[in-house]
Amino acid sequence: MTEFIVITSGKGGVGKTTSSASIAVGLAKHGKKVAVIDFDVGLRNLDLIMGCERRVVYDFVNVIHQECTLKQALIKDKRYENLHVLAASQTRDKDALTKEGVERVLNELKDEGFDYVLCDSPAGIEKGAFLAMYFADRAIVVVNPEVSSVRDSDRILGLLSSKTRRAETGATPVMQHLLLTRYNPARVVAGDMMSIDDVKEILGIEVLGVIPESEGVLAASNSGVPVILDEASNAGLAYDDAVARLLGQTRAMRFLDAPKKGILSRLFGS
Amino acid sequence: MGLFDFLRGSPKQTASIAKERLRIIVAQERSARGSPDYLPLLRRELLEVIRKYVNVDQDAIDIQVKRDGDHEVLDLTVTLPDKSEAAAAAAAAAREA
């Protein structure tokens, strides 16, 4: 059974692509057959975060327009052979995606026996974002503890329960999760940042994971190695937990407390 | 919080402000969700008509589409100004004229 998961947020720059890459790698680590698709036509970036940018020959739009086969366009990951990337087109306009075309590609992935197909949504609520969420069984809404991100997430939650295939056909609704990223426990403790409970209370859905703000995320994107593979980084470990929860395991939330300060920084403030 | 923070003045705790603002705007946007597109325009035009007769505030009209069993009900609430306020406003207008 193939599960289609959309990684979405409304607002840009909150960590959709970082999260898509790490969750895809995490699922592959658990032995699942995974494809991750970049829906951001014109602004391809998942390939860079996955570290396969120089191996892109054909892209998602080529497959939709039947200019190549799906097999030709799927880039096999160098680390996990059960993980595949489908890059976004860099040149075409965003009307290149069609509902029928996307459905055909997703069905083909289903026939190929993929366990998970992750759809990395572009920001906004235009066609690319709409098509990324339309066929979803499950949605991971990436949100920063910040007013504009939380408001946009609520808008996206509304669209997930009205503008998806599951909503239109009256099937069981799309399963919704929150993934809180760029979380800074020290600032939460100081009262300068909304807490996980605040965000959960406003949006009213369960939290799949909390990814602490971490230097590891930039280092990972710099080197094209998804941060989940960096076991020295708290962000990487937090993604690992989130993936385990996605697979139904129980893992306690980590990295929610501010790091302990030394006596000097306590005295003089940070 | 450091020992000498009082010298810098204590920073405002803004997270609770963010939460409160979001609670209100999210609730408002959720209630507007799924309501017909013509509501804002209808609201504006109704307001113009009412203001021909009564001097009400810009936000005196609340329009919602509510479900009542199988029916959809257009629920329209107009808050009229206080009698004393209205009289004072009328008196002031008369004085100016």
Interface residues (C-beta under 8 A of the other chain):
Chain A: E146 V147 V150 R151 D154 R155 G158 S162 V188 A190 G191 D192 M193 M194 S195 D198 E201 I202 L203 S265 R266 L267 F268 G269 S270
Chain B: M1 G2 L3 F4 D5 R8 P11 Q13 T14 A15 S16 A18 K19 R21 L22 R23 I25 V26 E29 R30 R33 G34
